[in-house]
């Protein structure tokens, strides 16, 4: 039995990893993974134990990106077996997350400054 498993493992490890027909582009992967991260982050803030809520969110996410779970799974597998491409995707994802975080922080700072100026104007009246 061990020999059989070893032979199968060697066979699959030596086989060429061909691109799936419905491969998501690198940018599609970045956009999808970004949304997945946002949804997963929001899950930690919500105290909802209803799995249907999360299944609806996942289904909606696939619909928004015009993909299905199989297409994502095959694309994710393909890219994960190509470390250079996968690293490039995650590097782009990280840049996008930092960019969004920075723009949110800038917006919050701007609103905070506006509120401070507004209260100063009222106090001086």
Buried (B, 14 or more C-beta within 10 A) or exposed (E): EEEEEEEEEEEEEEEEEEEBEEBBEBEBBBBBBBBBEEBEEEEEEEEEEEEEEBEEBEEEBBEEBEBEEEBBEBBBEBBEEBEEBBEBBBEBBEEBBEEEEEEEEEEEEEEEEEEEEEEEEEEEE
